[in-house]
């Protein structure tokens, strides 16, 4: 059985972008309630996420961009950064916790205190580019964590797997010139952010799939493309941008995955990590906006990581 850490913080509940916004505090509430209701929280090693420090964020983002977010953070009301993304009173602190969660999770895994970790955090991160916030995202949490593993802990190669229904343009943007990072993803096309379908670099493999694509196609993609690419890259650690909005019941998109597909993907990646790099995985919450589906799929994802 794997030892799995759950990293979160109550500050992440406080971030709000306004009533009726789909990226809402209830996303974490339903995950928390499901884990407690099933007694799974008692089987995990739980940690409070620290605040990421500016120097840690600079590894993935321009210092000018990071410093600007600190400067413009509102003391009341909302500051809109794009049509979908706004900073509220608690946003900066929540975003620092979300990025800090990935850093702590990376430390826990590399120090062999746990086998793998899941970060139940918000705001999400994979749309945040080096120089800008967008798509509900402020800091690119998975990129900050991966760069921490590389630049602070001395790993030579890592891989990022993005299973969110939307293309992780921010992750692609940050690592376009960094071949130490293999990025693998699928995403619905056409769909926000309306990019990713043209190759950017040989170490970034982002596969657009059409509306209605079901789990069988994604499972084949994992076996036929991702596993051989992982074998070629030889990562020493795996990071997962864990979005659950490709589920057929999530109205934010139009793919056809079901709960069992997320279990299969997680188990396949866990087995690969176990066989090749001591099971080292850090998974971080991205999208997923149908609350019952989100809670079910996160529970299933954590069960698969922890072999429960």
N, C-alpha and C positions, 0 to 999 in steps of 0.2 A: 504493500500500500504506500502511495506517495504521501508525503507530508506537504500539505498545501496551506499557504498563507492567504488570508483575506485582509486586504489593506483598504481602508476607507477613512472617512472623517466626517463628523457632523457638519463641518463648514460647507461641505459639498451639497448638503441639503438646502442651504440658505440661498444659494445663487438662484436668481429668478430673472427671466427676461420679459416678464409681464404675463398677465392672465391669458390663458388659452394657448400659450406657446407650447409646442409639442415637446421641447426639451425642458421638462418640468421636474421639480423636486420629487414628485411622486414616483419617478422612475427609480430612484434609490429606495424610496419607502417600500415599494412592492417587493424589491429584491430582499431587503432586510427582513420584511415580514415573512416572506417565504422561507428564508433560511432559518429563522427562529422557529417558525411554526413546524418545520420538519425536524428540528433539533440538529440541523447540520452545522450551525454556528459553533456548537460545542465540540465538533469534530475537526474544526479548522484552527490554525494558529492565527489569531486576530491581532491586528496592529493599527494604530492611528497613524495616518499619513502626516509626515512633517511638511513644513512650508519649504518649497523649493527656493533656493537662493539664486539671486540674479546671475552669478557666475555659472551656475549649473544650467540655467536657461540659455545663456550665451552660446553654449555648445551647439544649440539647434537654431537659435534665432539671432538676428542682428541685435547687438547691444542697444542701438538706437530705438529699435522697435520695442524691446522689453522695457527700457527706461521710459518710453513714451506711455506705455500702458500704466505704469506706476503713477505717472504725472496726471493722466486724464481720468483716472478712476473717480467716479462721482461720489459725492458725500450724500446725495439724495437724488431720487428719481432715476432715470435711465439715460445712458448715452449710447445712441445707435451708431454702430460701426459699419454695418451694411444692412440690407433689408431684412436679414434673418438673424442678426447677431447684435446684441445690446449688452452693455455693462450696467449692472445695478450696483447697489451699495455693497453687496457681499460678493460680487463676482470675482474681483482680483484675489481675494483670500481663498475662495473656492478653487480658482484656477491654479494658484500656488500649491494648494493641497493636492490637486489632481496630478500635477507634474511631480510633486514630491513623493506621491504614492509609488510611481514607477521607479523612482530612484531608490526608495527604501526596499521595494520588492526585488530590485536587481541586486542590492546588497545582500538581502536575506538568502537569495538563491546562490549567489557566488560564494558566500561564506558557508554554504552547505547547512544553514540553519533550517531550511525547508527545501523540498525538491522543486516546487513550482509555486506560483502565486497568481491570484486574481485580484485586480484593483477595481473595486466598486466605487467609481468616482464620476463626477461631472463638474464642470463642463467637459465634453469629449474633446478630442484633439486632432484627428487626422486630416482635417481641412485647413488647419493653421499652417501657413507657409512661413518661410524664414522672415519675411518682412510684413506680414499682414494676418489679421484675424479674419475669419469668414466661416460660414456654414455652422454656426453655433459654437465655434472653437476659438480659443485664445492662444494657448500654448499647445504645441504638438507633444502631448504626453508621451507617446510611444517613441518619438524621435529623441526626446530628452533622455528617456531611459536607455535607449540603445546607445546614444553617444556617451552616456555615463559608463556603460559597460566597456566601450571601446577606449575612451579617452581618460577615464579615471581609474578603471580597473584593469586595463591593459589587454583586453581581448583583441584578437586580430580580425575576426570575422563574425558577423551575426546575421540573422535573417529576420525579416518582418513579414508576417502573414496577415493580410488585411481581408477579413471576411464580411465587412460592412457592405451593404448594397450600393453605397455611393463610392465613387472613386476617391482614394486617399491622395488627393492632389497635393496636400501639404507635405505628406511624407515623401512623395515623389520629388517635390520641389527641393526639399532639404537634402536629400541623398543623391540627387542627380549626378553629382561629381564625386561621390564617395563609394568606390567599388568594394569597400569592406562590408557594405550592407547589401544583401540580396533582398529585394522586395518582390513578393508574390501576392497577387490579388485577383479576384473576379469582381465585376461590378455591372450593374444594369446600364445599358446604353441604348438610346439616349436618356440621360437623367442627370440632374445636378451632380457635379459642377460642370458637366458638359465638356469633359476633357478626359485624357488618359488613354484614348483609343489610338494615338500615334506613339510609337516607341520613342523613348527619350534617351535611354542608355541600356547597354547590354546586360546590366545587373538589375534592371527594373522590368519585371514581367507582369504587366497589368492586363488582364484579359476581359474585354467587354463581352457581355452576353445579352441576348435580346429579352424583351418582355416575355414572361411566362416560362423562362428557364427553370427546370426542376432540379431536384437534388441529384438525380442520376448523372446529369451533365457535369455538375460540380464535383461529384465523387470521381468521375473519370478524369477531370482536370487535375485533381490532386494526385491521382495515381500516375497519370501519363506525362504530366508536366512538372508539377511541384516537387515530387519525390526525386526524380532525376536531377532537377536543378539544385535541390538541397545537397544531393550527393556530390555534385560537381563543385559547389561553393564551399562545402565542408564548414558550416557555421559551428561556433562553439556555444551558441545560445540562441534561443528562439523567442521572439516577441510577437504577440498576437494582438492586432487591433480587432477587438471582439464586438462587432456590431451584429445585431440580430434582426435587422430590418429587411433582410432578404426573405423573411418568413412569409408564407402565402397569406397570412392573416394581418400583416402589417400594411396599412393603407398608405404609408409614405412612398411605397414603390410597388412593383408588380412582378416580382419573382415568385417561385413556387417551392421554396424550401420548407421543410417541416422539422419538428423537434428532433426527430431521429437523425436528420442530416447533420445538425450541429453536434450531436453526440458522436456520430461517425467521424466527422472532421477532427473533433477534439481528440478522440481516441487515436486516430491515425497519426496526428502530429505528436501526441504524447508518446506513442510507441516509438516513433522515429527519434524523438529526443532521448528517450530512455536508452535506445540502442547506440546512440552516437555521441551524446554529450551530457551524460549523467542526468538526463531528464530536465535540464535547465529551461524553464519556460516562465515568462512573465506575460500575463494576459491582462489587457486593459479595456474597460467598457468603452464602446463608442456609441453607435446608434441602437435603435430599438424603441418603438414608440407606441405599440399596442401593449398596454401594461400587463394584462394576463399572460400574453405570449412572452414578453420580456422576462417576467419572473420565472416562468417555466423553463425558458431556454438558458437563462443564467444558472439556475439550479442544476440543470442537466450538464451544462458546461463545467461547472465546479465539481460535480460528482465524477465526471469523466477525468478531470485533472487529478482528483484525489483518489480515483479508483474506488469510489464508495458505491 
